[in-house]
Amino acid sequence: MSSTRFESDAAAPRGWWRGRRRRRNEALRVSLRASGRRGGELPPAGRAALAVALAAAAAALLWFGARGLGALLFWNNDAYRIANLELDGGGLPVRRYFEERHGLREGANLFAFDLRQVYREFLGQPATARYRSIQLQRILPDTLKITLLERTPVAQLGREGLLLADGEGRVFIGEGLRNGLPALVGPGLAGLAAGGTLPPAARDALRVIETCEKEGLSREVVITEIDTRGGFAGQRDDLRLRLRGDITADLWWPRRDRPAAAAQADLKERLVFLRAVLKRAQQEGRRLRTINLTLETYRQNIPVTYWD
């Protein structure tokens, strides 16, 4: 049996065994290389997650680096301490507010607060509704300038005048009584507080007041009070004007379903006509009592009454 085995080996061609072993080794190496590639590569989802993680890490490093650099250059830099705090408007109460609420005072760092937050908080309070705008300006290296623009009152709410309203219909607290301002009375006004907005009927009354001012009528058409209840002379949204000289004028103009420019033109024409009626009565030496300007045909037919 032993000789048979050797004879079988000898019968094989020379180099056959070494070639066979070489092919097996090469197959093994190829298998190992292929196996290594499959195990080392990440799937697409994994590569995307890795890219996101690396980007987030880089962004975090940049953010912390920027914060550190900003603190070094600005927030912790004594060169930017406030030496001049310039306040234009508001007076001492406003200065104290900024000091107590936001720490805005001489010696504080110029970059230690968020200007947008200061802006929002200041204008968002009822007590500061009297200010229409606020401007905060850093002037390097050591100056902070605060400029306040107050609202201009055009009417007072009720006869007491504790609350005022500007041309935009914003309500704010007045500083003492404003003699000479027309008083607005009517529904929806009693519950208003500083920071609120006038209801539509009261805003119509503001348009009357502003039109008189703009068109130069306020010296002859002196309005002391406007009642916004409506229904005085047949129109549900008419207004009752109390004029100097104990005169009552009921006023209406089409404004609900018309373009704003057309409605404003109609209002102007009626107020100009009202001035003409007042002048004519004065020239005739008669004391007007009531005037009805609610009719469409007011130019041809304007009901009036007199005290005498």
TORKOL-4160 file (C-alpha; in steps of 0.2 Angstrom, whole numbers, padded with zeros to 4 digits, m for minus):
308
<pt num="1" X="0000" Y="0000" Z="0000"/>
<pt num="2" X="0014" Y="0011" Z="0004"/>
<pt num="3" X="0022" Y="0009" Z="m0013"/>
<pt num="4" X="0006" Y="0012" Z="m0022"/>
<pt num="5" X="0004" Y="0029" Z="m0013"/>
<pt num="6" X="0022" Y="0033" Z="m0019"/>
<pt num="7" X="0018" Y="0027" Z="m0036"/>
<pt num="8" X="0003" Y="0038" Z="m0037"/>
<pt num="9" X="0013" Y="0053" Z="m0031"/>
<pt num="10" X="0026" Y="0050" Z="m0044"/>
<pt num="11" X="0013" Y="0048" Z="m0058"/>
<pt num="12" X="0008" Y="0066" Z="m0055"/>
<pt num="13" X="0016" Y="0079" Z="m0066"/>
<pt num="14" X="0030" Y="0089" Z="m0059"/>
<pt num="15" X="0025" Y="0105" Z="m0051"/>
<pt num="16" X="0007" Y="0100" Z="m0049"/>
<pt num="17" X="0007" Y="0100" Z="m0030"/>
<pt num="18" X="0016" Y="0117" Z="m0029"/>
<pt num="19" X="0004" Y="0125" Z="m0041"/>
<pt num="20" X="m0011" Y="0118" Z="m0032"/>
<pt num="21" X="m0005" Y="0125" Z="m0016"/>
<pt num="22" X="m0001" Y="0142" Z="m0024"/>
<pt num="23" X="m0019" Y="0143" Z="m0031"/>
<pt num="24" X="m0026" Y="0139" Z="m0014"/>
<pt num="25" X="m0015" Y="0152" Z="m0005"/>
<pt num="26" X="m0020" Y="0165" Z="m0018"/>
<pt num="27" X="m0039" Y="0161" Z="m0016"/>
<pt num="28" X="m0037" Y="0163" Z="0003"/>
<pt num="29" X="m0029" Y="0180" Z="0001"/>
<pt num="30" X="m0042" Y="0185" Z="m0011"/>
<pt num="31" X="m0056" Y="0179" Z="0001"/>
<pt num="32" X="m0047" Y="0189" Z="0015"/>
<pt num="33" X="m0046" Y="0205" Z="0005"/>
<pt num="34" X="m0064" Y="0204" Z="0000"/>
<pt num="35" X="m0070" Y="0200" Z="0017"/>
<pt num="36" X="m0059" Y="0215" Z="0024"/>
<pt num="37" X="m0067" Y="0227" Z="0012"/>
<pt num="38" X="m0085" Y="0222" Z="0016"/>
<pt num="39" X="m0082" Y="0224" Z="0035"/>
<pt num="40" X="m0073" Y="0241" Z="0034"/>
<pt num="41" X="m0085" Y="0251" Z="0023"/>
<pt num="42" X="m0100" Y="0260" Z="0031"/>
<pt num="43" X="m0117" Y="0260" Z="0023"/>
<pt num="44" X="m0124" Y="0276" Z="0015"/>
<pt num="45" X="m0135" Y="0280" Z="0030"/>
<pt num="46" X="m0120" Y="0278" Z="0042"/>
<pt num="47" X="m0109" Y="0289" Z="0031"/>
<pt num="48" X="m0122" Y="0303" Z="0031"/>
<pt num="49" X="m0124" Y="0301" Z="0050"/>
<pt num="50" X="m0105" Y="0303" Z="0052"/>
<pt num="51" X="m0105" Y="0318" Z="0041"/>
<pt num="52" X="m0118" Y="0326" Z="0051"/>
<pt num="53" X="m0110" Y="0322" Z="0068"/>
<pt num="54" X="m0093" Y="0329" Z="0061"/>
<pt num="55" X="m0102" Y="0345" Z="0055"/>
<pt num="56" X="m0111" Y="0348" Z="0072"/>
<pt num="57" X="m0094" Y="0345" Z="0081"/>
<pt num="58" X="m0086" Y="0358" Z="0070"/>
<pt num="59" X="m0100" Y="0370" Z="0072"/>
<pt num="60" X="m0100" Y="0368" Z="0091"/>
<pt num="61" X="m0081" Y="0371" Z="0091"/>
<pt num="62" X="m0083" Y="0387" Z="0080"/>
<pt num="63" X="m0097" Y="0393" Z="0091"/>
<pt num="64" X="m0087" Y="0391" Z="0107"/>
<pt num="65" X="m0072" Y="0399" Z="0099"/>
<pt num="66" X="m0082" Y="0414" Z="0093"/>
<pt num="67" X="m0090" Y="0416" Z="0111"/>
<pt num="68" X="m0073" Y="0415" Z="0118"/>
<pt num="69" X="m0066" Y="0427" Z="0106"/>
<pt num="70" X="m0081" Y="0439" Z="0108"/>
<pt num="71" X="m0079" Y="0439" Z="0127"/>
<pt num="72" X="m0061" Y="0443" Z="0125"/>
<pt num="73" X="m0063" Y="0457" Z="0112"/>
<pt num="74" X="m0080" Y="0464" Z="0118"/>
<pt num="75" X="m0089" Y="0458" Z="0134"/>
<pt num="76" X="m0074" Y="0457" Z="0145"/>
<pt num="77" X="m0065" Y="0471" Z="0138"/>
<pt num="78" X="m0063" Y="0486" Z="0149"/>
<pt num="79" X="m0061" Y="0498" Z="0134"/>
<pt num="80" X="m0080" Y="0496" Z="0131"/>
<pt num="81" X="m0086" Y="0501" Z="0148"/>
<pt num="82" X="m0100" Y="0514" Z="0147"/>
<pt num="83" X="m0094" Y="0531" Z="0151"/>
<pt num="84" X="m0108" Y="0542" Z="0144"/>
<pt num="85" X="m0126" Y="0537" Z="0144"/>
<pt num="86" X="m0136" Y="0549" Z="0134"/>
<pt num="87" X="m0155" Y="0549" Z="0136"/>
<pt num="88" X="m0165" Y="0559" Z="0124"/>
<pt num="89" X="m0183" Y="0559" Z="0131"/>
<pt num="90" X="m0191" Y="0551" Z="0146"/>
<pt num="91" X="m0182" Y="0559" Z="0160"/>
<pt num="92" X="m0177" Y="0552" Z="0176"/>
<pt num="93" X="m0191" Y="0538" Z="0178"/>
<pt num="94" X="m0185" Y="0530" Z="0161"/>
<pt num="95" X="m0167" Y="0531" Z="0166"/>
<pt num="96" X="m0171" Y="0522" Z="0182"/>
<pt num="97" X="m0180" Y="0509" Z="0173"/>
<pt num="98" X="m0165" Y="0505" Z="0161"/>
<pt num="99" X="m0154" Y="0505" Z="0176"/>
<pt num="100" X="m0164" Y="0493" Z="0187"/>
<pt num="101" X="m0171" Y="0482" Z="0173"/>
<pt num="102" X="m0157" Y="0480" Z="0161"/>
<pt num="103" X="m0142" Y="0487" Z="0171"/>
<pt num="104" X="m0139" Y="0501" Z="0159"/>
<pt num="105" X="m0128" Y="0513" Z="0168"/>
<pt num="106" X="m0111" Y="0521" Z="0168"/>
<pt num="107" X="m0098" Y="0507" Z="0171"/>
<pt num="108" X="m0107" Y="0493" Z="0163"/>
<pt num="109" X="m0100" Y="0484" Z="0147"/>
<pt num="110" X="m0107" Y="0491" Z="0131"/>
<pt num="111" X="m0110" Y="0474" Z="0124"/>
<pt num="112" X="m0117" Y="0465" Z="0140"/>
<pt num="113" X="m0135" Y="0466" Z="0134"/>
<pt num="114" X="m0146" Y="0462" Z="0119"/>
<pt num="115" X="m0152" Y="0478" Z="0111"/>
<pt num="116" X="m0167" Y="0469" Z="0103"/>
<pt num="117" X="m0173" Y="0462" Z="0120"/>
<pt num="118" X="m0172" Y="0479" Z="0128"/>
<pt num="119" X="m0182" Y="0486" Z="0114"/>
<pt num="120" X="m0196" Y="0473" Z="0115"/>
<pt num="121" X="m0197" Y="0474" Z="0133"/>
<pt num="122" X="m0198" Y="0493" Z="0134"/>
<pt num="123" X="m0212" Y="0495" Z="0121"/>
<pt num="124" X="m0222" Y="0480" Z="0127"/>
<pt num="125" X="m0227" Y="0487" Z="0144"/>
<pt num="126" X="m0243" Y="0498" Z="0147"/>
<pt num="127" X="m0233" Y="0511" Z="0157"/>
<pt num="128" X="m0222" Y="0515" Z="0141"/>
<pt num="129" X="m0236" Y="0515" Z="0129"/>
<pt num="130" X="m0234" Y="0534" Z="0127"/>
<pt num="131" X="m0218" Y="0531" Z="0118"/>
<pt num="132" X="m0220" Y="0527" Z="0099"/>
<pt num="133" X="m0202" Y="0521" Z="0096"/>
<pt num="134" X="m0185" Y="0519" Z="0105"/>
<pt num="135" X="m0168" Y="0519" Z="0097"/>
<pt num="136" X="m0153" Y="0512" Z="0106"/>
<pt num="137" X="m0136" Y="0516" Z="0098"/>
<pt num="138" X="m0119" Y="0510" Z="0103"/>
<pt num="139" X="m0106" Y="0523" Z="0099"/>
<pt num="140" X="m0089" Y="0516" Z="0102"/>
<pt num="141" X="m0079" Y="0515" Z="0112"/>
<pt num="142" X="m0089" Y="0521" Z="0128"/>
<pt num="143" X="m0106" Y="0529" Z="0124"/>
<pt num="144" X="m0124" Y="0522" Z="0124"/>
<pt num="145" X="m0137" Y="0534" Z="0116"/>
<pt num="146" X="m0155" Y="0531" Z="0120"/>
<pt num="147" X="m0168" Y="0541" Z="0110"/>
<pt num="148" X="m0187" Y="0540" Z="0114"/>
<pt num="149" X="m0201" Y="0547" Z="0102"/>
<pt num="150" X="m0217" Y="0550" Z="0111"/>
<pt num="151" X="m0234" Y="0548" Z="0104"/>
<pt num="152" X="m0243" Y="0564" Z="0099"/>
<pt num="153" X="m0261" Y="0564" Z="0108"/>
<pt num="154" X="m0275" Y="0570" Z="0097"/>
<pt num="155" X="m0290" Y="0565" Z="0109"/>
<pt num="156" X="m0293" Y="0561" Z="0126"/>
<pt num="157" X="m0304" Y="0546" Z="0132"/>
<pt num="158" X="m0319" Y="0553" Z="0142"/>
<pt num="159" X="m0320" Y="0570" Z="0150"/>
<pt num="160" X="m0308" Y="0566" Z="0163"/>
<pt num="161" X="m0293" Y="0564" Z="0151"/>
<pt num="162" X="m0283" Y="0551" Z="0161"/>
<pt num="163" X="m0280" Y="0541" Z="0145"/>
<pt num="164" X="m0276" Y="0549" Z="0128"/>
<pt num="165" X="m0275" Y="0542" Z="0110"/>
<pt num="166" X="m0264" Y="0546" Z="0096"/>
<pt num="167" X="m0268" Y="0546" Z="0077"/>
<pt num="168" X="m0265" Y="0528" Z="0076"/>
<pt num="169" X="m0278" Y="0524" Z="0089"/>
<pt num="170" X="m0266" Y="0518" Z="0102"/>
<pt num="171" X="m0271" Y="0522" Z="0120"/>
<pt num="172" X="m0258" Y="0528" Z="0133"/>
<pt num="173" X="m0258" Y="0537" Z="0150"/>
<pt num="174" X="m0257" Y="0556" Z="0149"/>
<pt num="175" X="m0247" Y="0568" Z="0160"/>
<pt num="176" X="m0261" Y="0578" Z="0168"/>
<pt num="177" X="m0276" Y="0585" Z="0159"/>
<pt num="178" X="m0274" Y="0590" Z="0141"/>
<pt num="179" X="m0285" Y="0605" Z="0139"/>
<pt num="180" X="m0291" Y="0608" Z="0122"/>
<pt num="181" X="m0291" Y="0590" Z="0116"/>
<pt num="182" X="m0308" Y="0583" Z="0110"/>
<pt num="183" X="m0315" Y="0570" Z="0122"/>
<pt num="184" X="m0321" Y="0554" Z="0115"/>
<pt num="185" X="m0336" Y="0546" Z="0123"/>
<pt num="186" X="m0346" Y="0530" Z="0118"/>
<pt num="187" X="m0346" Y="0511" Z="0119"/>
<pt num="188" X="m0330" Y="0501" Z="0121"/>
<pt num="189" X="m0320" Y="0515" Z="0128"/>
<pt num="190" X="m0323" Y="0513" Z="0147"/>
<pt num="191" X="m0314" Y="0496" Z="0148"/>
<pt num="192" X="m0298" Y="0502" Z="0138"/>
<pt num="193" X="m0281" Y="0503" Z="0147"/>
<pt num="194" X="m0264" Y="0510" Z="0142"/>
<pt num="195" X="m0257" Y="0500" Z="0128"/>
<pt num="196" X="m0274" Y="0496" Z="0120"/>
<pt num="197" X="m0282" Y="0501" Z="0104"/>
<pt num="198" X="m0297" Y="0511" Z="0100"/>
<pt num="199" X="m0313" Y="0502" Z="0093"/>
<pt num="200" X="m0318" Y="0506" Z="0075"/>
<pt num="201" X="m0331" Y="0519" Z="0079"/>
<pt num="202" X="m0318" Y="0529" Z="0090"/>
<pt num="203" X="m0305" Y="0528" Z="0076"/>
<pt num="204" X="m0318" Y="0536" Z="0064"/>
<pt num="205" X="m0319" Y="0550" Z="0077"/>
<pt num="206" X="m0300" Y="0552" Z="0076"/>
<pt num="207" X="m0301" Y="0553" Z="0057"/>
<pt num="208" X="m0313" Y="0568" Z="0059"/>
<pt num="209" X="m0301" Y="0577" Z="0071"/>
<pt num="210" X="m0286" Y="0574" Z="0060"/>
<pt num="211" X="m0295" Y="0579" Z="0044"/>
<pt num="212" X="m0300" Y="0596" Z="0053"/>
<pt num="213" X="m0281" Y="0598" Z="0058"/>
<pt num="214" X="m0274" Y="0593" Z="0041"/>
<pt num="215" X="m0286" Y="0604" Z="0031"/>
<pt num="216" X="m0285" Y="0619" Z="0042"/>
<pt num="217" X="m0303" Y="0618" Z="0048"/>
<pt num="218" X="m0299" Y="0617" Z="0067"/>
<pt num="219" X="m0299" Y="0635" Z="0070"/>
<pt num="220" X="m0317" Y="0637" Z="0065"/>
<pt num="221" X="m0323" Y="0620" Z="0068"/>
<pt num="222" X="m0318" Y="0618" Z="0086"/>
<pt num="223" X="m0323" Y="0600" Z="0092"/>
<pt num="224" X="m0325" Y="0598" Z="0111"/>
<pt num="225" X="m0332" Y="0581" Z="0111"/>
<pt num="226" X="m0337" Y="0566" Z="0099"/>
<pt num="227" X="m0350" Y="0554" Z="0104"/>
<pt num="228" X="m0348" Y="0537" Z="0095"/>
<pt num="229" X="m0364" Y="0528" Z="0100"/>
<pt num="230" X="m0372" Y="0531" Z="0083"/>
<pt num="231" X="m0390" Y="0531" Z="0078"/>
<pt num="232" X="m0392" Y="0550" Z="0081"/>
<pt num="233" X="m0400" Y="0555" Z="0065"/>
<pt num="234" X="m0405" Y="0539" Z="0056"/>
<pt num="235" X="m0388" Y="0532" Z="0052"/>
<pt num="236" X="m0382" Y="0518" Z="0064"/>
<pt num="237" X="m0364" Y="0523" Z="0062"/>
<pt num="238" X="m0365" Y="0542" Z="0063"/>
<pt num="239" X="m0356" Y="0553" Z="0075"/>
<pt num="240" X="m0362" Y="0567" Z="0086"/>
<pt num="241" X="m0350" Y="0582" Z="0087"/>
<pt num="242" X="m0351" Y="0594" Z="0101"/>
<pt num="243" X="m0344" Y="0611" Z="0095"/>
<pt num="244" X="m0338" Y="0627" Z="0103"/>
<pt num="245" X="m0353" Y="0638" Z="0106"/>
<pt num="246" X="m0364" Y="0624" Z="0112"/>
<pt num="247" X="m0368" Y="0618" Z="0095"/>
<pt num="248" X="m0372" Y="0600" Z="0091"/>
<pt num="249" X="m0368" Y="0593" Z="0073"/>
<pt num="250" X="m0373" Y="0575" Z="0068"/>
<pt num="251" X="m0360" Y="0569" Z="0055"/>
<pt num="252" X="m0360" Y="0554" Z="0044"/>
<pt num="253" X="m0351" Y="0549" Z="0028"/>
<pt num="254" X="m0351" Y="0533" Z="0017"/>
<pt num="255" X="m0335" Y="0524" Z="0022"/>
<pt num="256" X="m0339" Y="0505" Z="0025"/>
<pt num="257" X="m0339" Y="0499" Z="0007"/>
<pt num="258" X="m0329" Y="0512" Z="m0002"/>
<pt num="259" X="m0311" Y="0515" Z="m0006"/>
<pt num="260" X="m0302" Y="0524" Z="0008"/>
<pt num="261" X="m0297" Y="0539" Z="m0004"/>
<pt num="262" X="m0316" Y="0541" Z="m0009"/>
<pt num="263" X="m0322" Y="0540" Z="0009"/>
<pt num="264" X="m0309" Y="0553" Z="0015"/>
<pt num="265" X="m0313" Y="0565" Z="0001"/>
<pt num="266" X="m0332" Y="0564" Z="0006"/>
<pt num="267" X="m0328" Y="0567" Z="0024"/>
<pt num="268" X="m0317" Y="0582" Z="0019"/>
<pt num="269" X="m0331" Y="0589" Z="0009"/>
<pt num="270" X="m0344" Y="0588" Z="0023"/>
<pt num="271" X="m0332" Y="0596" Z="0035"/>
<pt num="272" X="m0328" Y="0610" Z="0023"/>
<pt num="273" X="m0347" Y="0613" Z="0021"/>
<pt num="274" X="m0349" Y="0612" Z="0040"/>
<pt num="275" X="m0337" Y="0627" Z="0042"/>
<pt num="276" X="m0346" Y="0636" Z="0028"/>
<pt num="277" X="m0363" Y="0634" Z="0038"/>
<pt num="278" X="m0354" Y="0640" Z="0054"/>
<pt num="279" X="m0347" Y="0655" Z="0046"/>
<pt num="280" X="m0364" Y="0660" Z="0038"/>
<pt num="281" X="m0373" Y="0659" Z="0054"/>
<pt num="282" X="m0359" Y="0670" Z="0062"/>
<pt num="283" X="m0361" Y="0683" Z="0048"/>
<pt num="284" X="m0380" Y="0683" Z="0051"/>
<pt num="285" X="m0378" Y="0685" Z="0069"/>
<pt num="286" X="m0388" Y="0669" Z="0073"/>
<pt num="287" X="m0383" Y="0656" Z="0086"/>
<pt num="288" X="m0384" Y="0638" Z="0079"/>
<pt num="289" X="m0390" Y="0624" Z="0090"/>
<pt num="290" X="m0390" Y="0609" Z="0079"/>
<pt num="291" X="m0384" Y="0604" Z="0062"/>
<pt num="292" X="m0388" Y="0588" Z="0052"/>
<pt num="293" X="m0374" Y="0582" Z="0040"/>
<pt num="294" X="m0380" Y="0564" Z="0039"/>
<pt num="295" X="m0390" Y="0566" Z="0023"/>
<pt num="296" X="m0384" Y="0561" Z="0006"/>
<pt num="297" X="m0391" Y="0577" Z="m0001"/>
<pt num="298" X="m0384" Y="0588" Z="0013"/>
<pt num="299" X="m0378" Y="0601" Z="0000"/>
<pt num="300" X="m0396" Y="0604" Z="m0005"/>
<pt num="301" X="m0405" Y="0600" Z="0011"/>
<pt num="302" X="m0396" Y="0603" Z="0028"/>
<pt num="303" X="m0408" Y="0603" Z="0043"/>
<pt num="304" X="m0402" Y="0616" Z="0055"/>
<pt num="305" X="m0410" Y="0624" Z="0071"/>
<pt num="306" X="m0405" Y="0640" Z="0081"/>
<pt num="307" X="m0405" Y="0645" Z="0099"/>
<pt num="308" X="m0415" Y="0661" Z="0095"/>
